[in-house]
Structures are given as structure tokens and as C-alpha cells.
Amino acid sequence: LAHGDTEERAWKGNARIVTAMSIGIPIITLDTPSYVTAMKDCGADEFIIKNPSEVLDKVNLLSDRDRRKDLRNRFMSIICVLKKTTLLFIIHESWT
């Protein structure tokens, strides 16, 4: 929420969101481009907000235990794919 319409918003990476996903933390995020991509990749775009007034509605969605579990599973699935892709890239780079 801290970036608003700043220049940083456009180039901000997704390291924090991927880290949170990798340990199963439910995420509610602003529509920062790299965050949107990560959230959409795991089918969690219902937790992308456009302004701070939407936060409470999203927190209420997360009060449902089954929804949190489903979200965690979706996060873990995409993290497994990202880790495999990164590992394959590292292996490829080390062979060249």
C-alpha cells in the first residue's frame, strides 16, 4: 500500500510476495505489475486490490479457513514451479 502511484510501483520486483507465498502466508496486495502477475499465476487475483478501502473486504475473505487453505495450496503450487524453473536455469547457466 505504500507505493501508491509512485515511479517505484512500476519497477518493484516480486521477491517479497514470492517469499511470503513460499511459506504459505495469505497475501493481499495492491495492483503492482509484478505482484499482479504472481497472484494471477496462482489464481489468487481476487486478493489484488486497487485502493486501501478494499483491504477489509479481502481480510474478511481470509477469515474462512478453507479459503486460506486453498490459497496456501495455490501459492505452494506456483512456488514449486518457480523453484524448478530457477533450478533449471541455474543448472543450464553452470553448463554453459
C-alpha positions as CSV (number, residue, x, y, z in Angstrom):
1,L,0.0,0.0,0.0
2,A,3.0,2.3,0.5
3,H,3.8,2.8,-3.2
4,G,0.6,4.4,-4.5
5,D,1.2,5.9,-7.9
6,T,4.9,6.4,-7.5
7,E,7.5,5.5,-10.1
8,E,8.8,2.7,-7.8
9,R,5.4,0.9,-8.2
10,A,6.2,0.3,-11.9
11,W,9.5,-1.4,-11.4
12,K,9.0,-3.1,-8.0
13,G,10.0,-6.7,-8.1
14,N,8.1,-9.6,-6.6
15,A,10.7,-11.0,-4.2
16,R,8.6,-10.2,-1.1
17,I,5.4,-11.7,-2.4
18,V,7.2,-14.8,-3.6
19,T,8.9,-15.2,-0.2
20,A,5.6,-14.9,1.6
21,M,3.9,-17.4,-0.8
22,S,6.7,-19.9,-0.3
23,I,5.9,-20.1,3.4
24,G,2.2,-20.1,2.9
25,I,1.3,-16.6,4.1
26,P,-2.0,-15.3,2.8
27,I,-1.4,-12.2,0.6
28,I,-3.5,-9.2,-0.1
29,T,-1.6,-6.9,-2.5
30,L,-2.0,-3.7,-4.4
31,D,-2.0,-3.9,-8.2
32,T,1.7,-3.5,-8.6
33,P,2.5,-5.1,-12.0
34,S,4.9,-7.8,-10.8
35,Y,2.6,-8.7,-7.9
36,V,-0.4,-8.9,-10.2
37,T,1.5,-11.4,-12.4
38,A,2.4,-13.6,-9.4
39,M,-1.1,-13.5,-8.0
40,K,-2.7,-14.3,-11.3
41,D,-0.2,-17.1,-11.9
42,C,-1.6,-18.9,-8.9
43,G,-5.2,-17.9,-9.5
44,A,-5.4,-15.6,-6.5
45,D,-6.3,-12.4,-8.3
46,E,-9.3,-12.0,-6.0
47,F,-6.8,-10.7,-3.5
48,I,-5.4,-7.9,-5.6
49,I,-6.7,-4.5,-4.5
50,K,-6.7,-1.1,-6.2
51,N,-7.0,1.0,-3.1
52,P,-6.8,0.7,0.7
53,S,-10.5,0.8,1.1
54,E,-10.7,-2.7,-0.2
55,V,-8.5,-4.3,2.4
56,L,-11.2,-5.1,5.0
57,D,-13.2,-7.0,2.4
58,K,-10.2,-9.1,1.5
59,V,-9.3,-9.7,5.1
60,N,-12.9,-10.9,5.6
61,L,-12.5,-13.4,2.8
62,L,-9.4,-14.8,4.5
63,S,-11.4,-15.4,7.7
64,D,-12.7,-18.5,6.0
65,R,-10.3,-21.3,7.0
66,D,-11.0,-23.4,3.8
67,R,-10.3,-20.4,1.6
68,R,-7.0,-19.8,3.4
69,K,-6.0,-23.4,3.0
70,D,-6.9,-23.3,-0.7
71,L,-5.0,-20.1,-1.2
72,R,-1.9,-21.6,0.6
73,N,-2.1,-24.6,-1.7
74,R,-2.3,-22.5,-4.8
75,F,0.7,-20.5,-3.5
76,M,2.7,-23.6,-2.8
77,S,1.9,-25.0,-6.3
78,I,3.2,-21.9,-8.1
79,I,6.3,-21.8,-5.8
80,C,7.2,-25.3,-6.7
81,V,7.0,-24.4,-10.4
82,L,9.1,-21.3,-9.8
83,K,11.8,-23.2,-7.8
84,K,12.0,-25.8,-10.5
85,T,12.4,-23.2,-13.2
86,T,15.0,-21.3,-11.2
87,L,16.9,-24.5,-10.6
88,L,16.9,-25.5,-14.2
89,F,18.1,-22.0,-15.2
90,I,21.0,-22.2,-12.7
91,I,21.9,-25.7,-13.9
92,H,21.8,-24.5,-17.5
93,E,23.9,-21.5,-16.8
94,S,26.5,-23.5,-15.0
95,W,26.9,-25.8,-18.0
96,T,27.5,-23.0,-20.5
